[in-house]
């Protein structure tokens, strides 16, 4: 699995770049790349899906953690904090514990972001009458959210753009083919 990590050279893991990963790779690979990204000064974004395990060391390397409602509950349970509170409260407490910003996608209800300083931002999803296919909506959200952070947007604006991308993806069949271009979203 070290070969996977080596596919991302240290030369690209520097300040001004954003590293986006997810948990479908082996945990040791994700942890290695996130650690190298943090050490190099890159902004690290991790879609903690699927949330199979809880790794405090990995979470310490993440600037923006993106999860859905099920995954935030899994992380809260694994951390020992319980799951009887709202997704917002779980995200806020985990952000305070580990640092960084915890983003929770809420499907048709949009998304929220909780920062380590206790600040919380919310964004609504776009409402469409004809939802064709939800496949890829989370990936579209993550990709555009990371692109917005890379472009220098604040968290509140990145949430809005991410929600727009996720919502628009639901209007077409498939995952990759349904993913909107930034021009499809507009201002």
N, C-alpha and C positions, 0 to 999 in steps of 0.2 A: 504493500500500500504506500510505501515511501515514494514509489514511482509517480503516483498521482500527485503528491505534494510537489514534486520536483517539476511538474509541468507548469507551475506558477513560479517564475524566477523572482528572486529577491529584488531584482532591478525595477520591477513594476510595483512593488509594495512600498511606496513612499508617500510622503505628504502630498496632497493634491489628488491622489487616486482613491477610488472607492473599491473595496473588495466585497463582493456579494457571494455568499455560499448558502448551502442548505444541508440538511442532515441525511441525505440519501447516499452520501459517501461514508466510508468508515470513520468512526469517531476520531481515531488517532490522526487521520488525514485532515479532517476539518479543524481539529485542535491545533495541529502544526501550522496550517496555513493562516488561521486567525491569529495565532501567536506571532508569526513572522510579519503579518500585516500590521499588527499593533506595534511591534518593535521597529518596523520600518517607517511608521508614521502615517500609514494609510488609514482611512476611515473604514471600519469594519461593520458590515451588515450581515446578519445571519438570520435566515428563515429557519427557525428551529422546528422543521417539519421533515419527517415525523419525529415527534418528541418521545423517543423511545427511552431515553435516559436523562439523568440530571447530572451535569458535570460542572461544578463550581469553577474549576480552573478555566474551562472553555468560556463560561459566561463572563469571566473577568477580562477576556480579550475582546469583547463585543461592544461596539459603540451603539448599534441599533439592533435590537432583537425583534424579529417579526414572528408572531404566532397567531393562530386562530383561537376561538373561545375554548375549544376542547384542549388545545395544547397549553394554553395559559393555566387551565385547571390542573393538567398533568404536571406542569412545572411547579405549581404551588403545592400540590400534594407531595411531590418528590422532595421539595425543600422543607417539608414539615410544617408549613403554615396553614394547611387546610384549604378547603375549597368552598366554604359556606358563604364567602363574600362575593361581591360583584367582580366581573372581569377587570373593571377599572381599578378596584382596590387591590386585586391580586397583582396587576401590572405595576401599580404604584409601589407596593411593598417590595416586589422583586427588584424594581429599578433602584429603590433606596438601598436594598441589600447589596446589589452587585454593581451599581453604577450604570451609566448609560441610559438609554431610552428604550422602553418596552412598548412595542406597537402591537395592538391586537386588532385583527380584522374581524368584523362583525357581520359579514355577509351583506344582506339587504339593508342592514342598519349602519353600514359604513365602517369606520375604524376609529380607534383612539390611540393616543400616544401618551405614556406616562414617563416623566423624566425623574431622575434621581433627586432633584430638588423639590419634588412633589407637584410640579406643574403638570396639568393634564390638558391635552388638546383633543378635539373630536372633529370628525368630518363625516358628512352624509354620503351615502351611495347615490348614484343617479338612479332615478326611478324610471323603469321601462315596463310597459305593459306586456310585451312579448319577450320573455326570457327564453332563449333558445337552448343554451347549454352553459352550465357554470364551469365546465372544464377549463382550467388555465386561468381563471380569474385571480386566484391568489398569486400565481407566478407573475401575471401582468402587474398586479399591485406592487409586488416586491421589486420588479425590474424598474418600474417608473419611479417608485419611491427612492430607490438607490440613485437613479439618474438625476432626480431633483436635488438630492443631497449633494451629489457631485457638482451640480450646477450652482450650488451656493444658496439654495432655497432654505428657509427655515422649516422646522418640523411641521408646523400647521399647514403651510402651503404644500409640502411634500405629501402630506396625508390627503389633501384635496385632489391632487393630481393622481396619486395612487388609487384612490377610490374611483376616479373617473375612468382610469385604465381598466380596473377590475370590472366595473359596471359595463363598459363598452364591450369587453370580451364576452360577456353573457349574451350579447345580441347576435352572435354568430356561432356556427357549429365548429367544434374542434378546439384545439388549444393554440398551437402556434399560428395557424391561419387566422384565428379570431383575434389575436393580440393587436391592439391598435397602435398606429404610429403616433408620435407626439403631435403631428399636424392634425390628426383626427380629433384631438382633444381641444386644441385651441386655447384661448385665454379664458 
